Amino acid sequence: MQRSEQDPDRLAKLEVINGECERLAYLVEDLLELSRAQVGELRVSAERFELRRCVEDVVDGLRTVAEHREVGVEVVWDGAPAQVLGDENRVRQILANLLTNGIKYAPPETVVTVRGDSTGDMLRVAVEDRGRGIAECDLPHIFDEFFQARDRAEPGAGLGLAIARELAEAHGGRIDVLSGRGSGTCFTLSLPAWRES
């Protein structure tokens, strides 16, 4: 319909409709993915990949988003390169969710820091922003599907963190959060390091 429409007003309305259809399609896909994860049917491939390179690729892919919001992103890494065994695309999905949230809630002219630690049996990637933080009463619920903080300023369906947690657990890992009002938020993804047996 958009390709054949000549009237600018009708074309603008069609573009709005198309945008809403895309948003609903993403929402349905997120719901399906969450449902599959909750019943143990989430497909997670097993391949070895270097976590640091994966993190840096995700950061590079989101730099334009950060620059648009006048937010910097820096990566700090402790330890030698190390590998994890899992589904790299799924891990990228987790990292993209955490970093997108960090960028979204970071005030302009601040930096979101991504800290990697590959010195132990669990590899950790922490994403830390200097935003307003999460209220203490909301912290126990932020991984619940459809949960929306009372004072949130950004749109969203409340599924991203729920999916990220399920994906982390499917890899034998977890996501932890530290936050306080006025002191920013730090999400930490922990994944088991791959070791030759």
BAFI-115840 format. One record per residue (C-alpha): residue in three letters; x, y, z. Coordinates in steps of 0.05 Angstrom, whole numbers, plus 5000, padded with zeros to 4 digits. Example, Ala and Ser with C-alpha at 12.3 -4.5 7.8 and 13.67 -1.06 7.14 Angstrom:
<rs>
ALA524649105156/SER527349795143/
</rs>
This chain:
<rs>
MET500050005000/GLN505750485016/ARG509050374949/SER502750544910/GLU500351124953/GLN501351824925/ASP497652254975/PRO502752515027/ASP497652525085/ARG495451815072/LEU502651595063/ALA504451885131/LYS498651505163/LEU500850855129/GLU507950965156/VAL505151015227/ILE501050385217/ASN507150025190/GLY511350235250/GLU506049985298/CYS505549315261/GLU513149235267/ARG512949395341/LEU507448885352/ALA511248355312/TYR517348465357/LEU512948415419/VAL509847755396/GLU516747475380/ASP519247675449/LEU513247345482/LEU514346705442/GLU521746695460/LEU520246805534/SER515046255533/ARG519945775500/ALA525145945553/GLN520445845611/VAL518445145588/GLY525644945572/GLU524844945496/LEU529445525480/ARG534545315427/VAL541545475449/SER547245235406/ALA553945025436/GLU560045345404/ARG566345625433/PHE567446365424/GLU571546915456/LEU567347325503/ARG571547955498/ARG570947985422/CYS563447865428/VAL562848445478/GLU566948915435/ASP562648755373/VAL556248915411/VAL559249565438/ASP561549765368/GLY554549625341/LEU551350075393/ARG556250665391/THR551951055342/VAL545850985389/ALA550151225447/GLU552951815407/HIS545852015387/ARG544152055461/GLU550752415477/VAL553151825519/GLY560151515516/VAL561650775521/GLU568250495545/VAL570549775552/VAL575449575608/TRP577848865611/ASP581748475664/GLY585047815646/ALA587147455583/PRO582147295527/ALA577746715548/GLN572346305515/VAL565446085534/LEU561445505507/GLY554645725484/ASP550446085432/GLU554246715412/ASN548047035381/ARG544146925445/VAL549847215487/ARG550047815440/GLN542547895452/ILE543647915528/LEU549348415522/ALA545548855473/ASN539648885521/LEU544049075581/LEU547949585542/THR541849885508/ASN538749975577/GLY545150295603/ILE545250785545/LYS537850925552/TYR538351115625/ALA545151455625/PRO544852215629/PRO547852595570/GLU555252745576/THR556552115618/VAL559751455602/VAL557050755606/THR562750295628/VAL563049565605/ARG567749185651/GLY569948495632/ASP573448005679/SER576247355651/THR580747185710/GLY576546625742/ASP572146035727/MET566246505715/LEU567147045663/ARG563747695681/VAL561348285640/ALA558648875680/VAL554849445647/GLU554850055692/ASP551250715680/ARG550951345720/GLY543451445714/ARG538151565767/GLY538350845791/ILE532750365807/ALA528350455868/GLU529449935922/CYS522149715919/ASP522849575844/LEU529349175847/PRO526148495865/HIS521548555804/ILE525948815747/PHE526848115717/ASP519347975719/GLU515947975651/PHE511848605637/PHE514548965698/GLN514949715690/ALA518150165742/ARG513350685768/ASP517651265747/ARG520451005681/ALA521451525628/GLU522851075569/PRO517950635529/GLY518349885531/ALA514349245540/GLY518049005602/LEU520648375569/GLY527948515554/LEU530848355623/ALA526347755632/ILE528847465567/ALA536047645583/ARG535647275650/GLU532646655617/LEU538146655564/ALA543646735617/GLU540846155657/ALA540345725593/HIS547945815589/GLY549045615661/GLY550046335681/ARG546246895715/ILE545147645715/ASP545848055779/VAL544148775791/LEU546549315839/SER543049985840/GLY541150555885/ARG537351195877/GLY541951715848/SER547951245842/GLY546750905776/THR545750175759/CYS550449595746/PHE548148945713/THR553148375714/LEU552747775667/SER556547165692/LEU557946575646/PRO562045945658/ALA568945975626/TRP570545425577/ARG576344995598/GLU579644415562/SER578543775601/
</rs>
